[in-house]
Amino acid sequence: MDAESVELVSKEMEDIYYVRVLGTQENDGRGAVRRKLKFTKSTIANLPFCTNTQLYCYDNSFAGFGVRLGRTKKSYFVESDVRGGDAGVRITIDDVNRISLDDARGMAREYILKMRQGINPREEFKKNERERERKLEERRKKTITLKIAFQEFLEKKRYKGMPLKTGTKTEYKKILDTLFDDWIGISICDITPEDIIKKHGKIIEEAQARYKKMLGKKKEESIKIPDKVGRSYADSAMRTLSSVLNWAMWNFSID
């Protein structure tokens, strides 16, 4: 007997075995084999793995509920039509070794109830996954503090294809350490335009206070400080901050 004949006989013997063990056979219209039998804990434990294709075994007492047999895994599933939507939606519940038969039936009822209400669990899964990814992305962005943004900026920023000069890096670091030292642990997502305006004013006030002290007058409150004192310094600091934030927003994909 040639190899092809041996394979054919083997396949026929396997099919006879499945008919005896798993009961009646049907076709689900999608090329998969369906069989029906009475589900018990021992029945499911004794179901054989499938070597040629996936087998779908359905519970005789619970329409749409079943076990999918693969090469190395058995999984509970439920199948039903979505009201006003897709037909024959099949949802995997869990591995038979990770969940009891009763719990799987309970979850199957919940899925069927949703589908009868017009809710497609598959679409719900996708929506929940997108929401989970969105929250993870928000959490990631929250971890990017001003200090991290400055460090990444100084290391990776390029000007005309070249790294920043040592003097420029030193000046930027000085600005961070002296003017934004109270912001280094803040997420760049939490820095608002109002915060920047207040910081700008505070830098001016501190510069003017130093100017008064430098004059050495006893009654500093009587000294009139020109409006321009400290303003250029504050403007320069804000330009530096803006450069770092804009670079970080772009490179960390923050809206």
KAHUCOR-V427611 format. One record per residue. RES is the residue in one small letter. PHI is phi as a letter, one per 30 degrees, with the letter a starting at -180 (NA if undefined). OMEGA is omega in whole degrees, 0 to 359 (999 if undefined). Layout:
# KAHUCOR-V427611
res->{RES & RES}
phi->{PHI & PHI}
omega->{OMEGA & OMEGA}
This chain:
# KAHUCOR-V427611
res->{m & d & a & e & s & v & e & l & v & s & k & e & m & e & d & i & y & y & v & r & v & l & g & t & q & e & n & d & g & r & g & a & v & r & r & k & l & k & f & t & k & s & t & i & a & n & l & p & f & c & t & n & t & q & l & y & c & y & d & n & s & f & a & g & f & g & v & r & l & g & r & t & k & k & s & y & f & v & e & s & d & v & r & g & g & d & a & g & v & r & i & t & i & d & d & v & n & r & i & s & l & d & d & a & r & g & m & a & r & e & y & i & l & k & m & r & q & g & i & n & p & r & e & e & f & k & k & n & e & r & e & r & e & r & k & l & e & e & r & r & k & k & t & i & t & l & k & i & a & f & q & e & f & l & e & k & k & r & y & k & g & m & p & l & k & t & g & t & k & t & e & y & k & k & i & l & d & t & l & f & d & d & w & i & g & i & s & i & c & d & i & t & p & e & d & i & i & k & k & h & g & k & i & i & e & e & a & q & a & r & y & k & k & m & l & g & k & k & k & e & e & s & i & k & i & p & d & k & v & g & r & s & y & a & d & s & a & m & r & t & l & s & s & v & l & n & w & a & m & w & n & f & s & i & d}
phi->{NA & d & d & d & d & d & d & d & d & d & d & d & d & d & d & d & d & d & d & d & d & c & j & d & c & b & c & d & i & b & i & c & d & c & b & c & a & d & d & b & e & d & e & d & d & c & d & d & d & c & c & c & a & d & c & c & c & c & d & d & c & b & e & j & c & a & b & c & c & c & d & b & b & b & b & d & b & b & b & a & d & d & e & i & b & d & c & i & d & c & c & d & c & a & d & d & d & c & b & d & d & d & d & d & d & d & d & d & d & d & d & d & d & d & d & d & d & i & c & d & e & d & d & d & e & d & d & d & d & d & d & d & d & d & d & d & d & d & d & d & d & d & d & d & d & d & d & d & d & d & d & d & d & d & d & c & d & b & b & h & i & c & d & d & d & e & d & d & d & d & d & d & d & d & d & d & d & c & c & b & d & d & c & d & c & d & d & d & d & c & d & c & e & d & d & d & d & d & d & e & d & d & d & d & e & d & d & d & d & d & d & d & d & d & d & i & d & d & c & d & d & d & d & c & c & e & e & d & d & i & d & d & d & d & d & d & d & d & d & d & d & d & d & d & d & d & d & d & e & d & d & c & h & c & d}
omega->{182 & 185 & 181 & 179 & 178 & 181 & 181 & 179 & 180 & 180 & 179 & 179 & 179 & 181 & 177 & 180 & 181 & 179 & 181 & 184 & 190 & 176 & 187 & 183 & 174 & 175 & 185 & 179 & 181 & 177 & 181 & 181 & 178 & 176 & 182 & 176 & 180 & 183 & 168 & 180 & 182 & 179 & 181 & 179 & 183 & 178 & 181 & 173 & 183 & 185 & 186 & 181 & 178 & 176 & 178 & 180 & 184 & 179 & 180 & 185 & 183 & 183 & 177 & 181 & 182 & 178 & 176 & 180 & 176 & 182 & 184 & 188 & 173 & 183 & 172 & 175 & 174 & 184 & 179 & 175 & 175 & 182 & 180 & 183 & 185 & 178 & 175 & 178 & 182 & 183 & 174 & 182 & 178 & 176 & 182 & 180 & 182 & 183 & 182 & 179 & 180 & 179 & 179 & 177 & 179 & 178 & 179 & 178 & 179 & 179 & 180 & 178 & 178 & 181 & 176 & 176 & 179 & 180 & 177 & 182 & 178 & 178 & 177 & 176 & 181 & 180 & 179 & 179 & 177 & 179 & 178 & 178 & 179 & 180 & 177 & 179 & 177 & 179 & 179 & 181 & 180 & 182 & 181 & 181 & 179 & 179 & 179 & 180 & 178 & 182 & 179 & 179 & 182 & 183 & 190 & 180 & 178 & 176 & 185 & 177 & 183 & 176 & 177 & 179 & 181 & 180 & 179 & 178 & 180 & 181 & 179 & 181 & 178 & 179 & 179 & 185 & 185 & 186 & 182 & 181 & 179 & 180 & 190 & 181 & 182 & 175 & 180 & 177 & 183 & 178 & 185 & 176 & 179 & 178 & 182 & 178 & 179 & 180 & 178 & 179 & 180 & 178 & 178 & 180 & 180 & 178 & 179 & 177 & 177 & 179 & 178 & 181 & 180 & 181 & 175 & 178 & 179 & 180 & 185 & 183 & 181 & 182 & 177 & 183 & 176 & 182 & 185 & 181 & 178 & 185 & 180 & 178 & 179 & 179 & 179 & 179 & 181 & 176 & 177 & 179 & 180 & 179 & 181 & 182 & 180 & 178 & 182 & 180 & 181 & 186 & 176 & 178 & 179 & 180 & 999}
